[in-house]
């Protein structure tokens, strides 16, 4: 049986990325990891995950939580670097 760590390593996702996805979707980290592992395999899925993270940045900025916005921005930038979208 695969652990959450195995799943994250296979998909090249970080704990922070999964946490942001879980927060956006309102689901536990384990469920977010499973969902993200599938989504990160396609350009459409990578785009969707990127939008989740950008949405969280926007929400944090709107409510004045700059610390959260900065954290989400750093995580999103790393994700986008590791999983570039095709042009």
MOTA-V416463 format. One record per residue. PSI is psi in radians with two decimals (none if undefined). OMEGA is omega in radians with two decimals (999 if undefined). D_CENTER is the distance of its C-alpha to the mean C-alpha in whole Angstrom. Layout:
# MOTA-V416463
psi=PSI omega=OMEGA d_center=D_CENTER
psi=PSI omega=OMEGA d_center=D_CENTER
This chain:
# MOTA-V416463
psi=2.39 omega=3.13 d_center=23
psi=2.44 omega=3.04 d_center=20
psi=2.96 omega=3.08 d_center=18
psi=-0.62 omega=3.11 d_center=15
psi=-0.76 omega=3.10 d_center=15
psi=-0.76 omega=-3.13 d_center=17
psi=-0.80 omega=-3.13 d_center=14
psi=-0.72 omega=3.12 d_center=11
psi=-0.72 omega=3.13 d_center=14
psi=-0.73 omega=-3.08 d_center=15
psi=-0.08 omega=-3.11 d_center=12
psi=0.79 omega=3.07 d_center=11
psi=2.63 omega=3.10 d_center=8
psi=2.85 omega=3.06 d_center=8
psi=-0.70 omega=-3.13 d_center=9
psi=-0.71 omega=3.11 d_center=7
psi=-0.79 omega=-3.14 d_center=4
psi=-0.68 omega=3.12 d_center=5
psi=-0.72 omega=3.10 d_center=7
psi=-0.73 omega=3.12 d_center=5
psi=-0.75 omega=3.11 d_center=4
psi=-0.75 omega=3.12 d_center=8
psi=-0.80 omega=-3.12 d_center=9
psi=-0.74 omega=-3.07 d_center=9
psi=-0.18 omega=-3.14 d_center=10
psi=0.67 omega=-3.12 d_center=13
psi=2.83 omega=3.10 d_center=13
psi=2.73 omega=-3.14 d_center=13
psi=-0.68 omega=-3.13 d_center=11
psi=-0.78 omega=3.12 d_center=13
psi=-0.68 omega=3.12 d_center=12
psi=-0.67 omega=3.12 d_center=9
psi=-0.77 omega=3.13 d_center=9
psi=-0.79 omega=3.14 d_center=12
psi=-0.82 omega=-3.09 d_center=10
psi=-0.62 omega=3.11 d_center=7
psi=-0.66 omega=3.09 d_center=10
psi=-0.78 omega=-3.07 d_center=12
psi=-0.63 omega=-3.06 d_center=10
psi=-0.14 omega=-3.13 d_center=9
psi=-0.18 omega=-3.11 d_center=13
psi=2.66 omega=3.09 d_center=14
psi=-0.67 omega=3.13 d_center=14
psi=-0.70 omega=3.11 d_center=14
psi=-0.72 omega=3.09 d_center=11
psi=-0.72 omega=3.10 d_center=9
psi=-0.75 omega=3.14 d_center=10
psi=-0.81 omega=3.14 d_center=9
psi=-0.67 omega=3.09 d_center=6
psi=-0.75 omega=3.12 d_center=7
psi=-0.67 omega=3.08 d_center=9
psi=-0.83 omega=-3.09 d_center=7
psi=-0.74 omega=3.11 d_center=6
psi=-0.63 omega=3.10 d_center=9
psi=-0.73 omega=3.12 d_center=11
psi=-0.64 omega=3.07 d_center=10
psi=-0.82 omega=-3.13 d_center=12
psi=-0.79 omega=3.14 d_center=14
psi=-0.77 omega=-3.14 d_center=15
psi=-0.74 omega=3.12 d_center=15
psi=-0.73 omega=-3.13 d_center=17
psi=-0.61 omega=-3.13 d_center=20
psi=0.11 omega=3.06 d_center=20
psi=0.27 omega=3.14 d_center=21
psi=1.37 omega=-3.06 d_center=19
psi=-0.54 omega=3.09 d_center=18
psi=-0.80 omega=3.12 d_center=17
psi=-0.71 omega=3.13 d_center=14
psi=-0.74 omega=3.13 d_center=14
psi=-0.75 omega=3.11 d_center=14
psi=-0.85 omega=-3.13 d_center=12
psi=-0.65 omega=3.12 d_center=9
psi=-0.78 omega=3.12 d_center=11
psi=-0.75 omega=3.14 d_center=11
psi=-0.76 omega=-3.14 d_center=8
psi=-0.73 omega=3.13 d_center=7
psi=-0.71 omega=3.11 d_center=10
psi=-0.78 omega=3.13 d_center=10
psi=-0.81 omega=-3.11 d_center=7
psi=-0.57 omega=3.09 d_center=10
psi=-0.73 omega=-3.13 d_center=12
psi=-0.45 omega=-3.08 d_center=11
psi=1.20 omega=-3.09 d_center=11
psi=2.51 omega=3.11 d_center=13
psi=2.43 omega=3.08 d_center=14
psi=2.59 omega=-3.14 d_center=18
psi=none omega=999 d_center=20
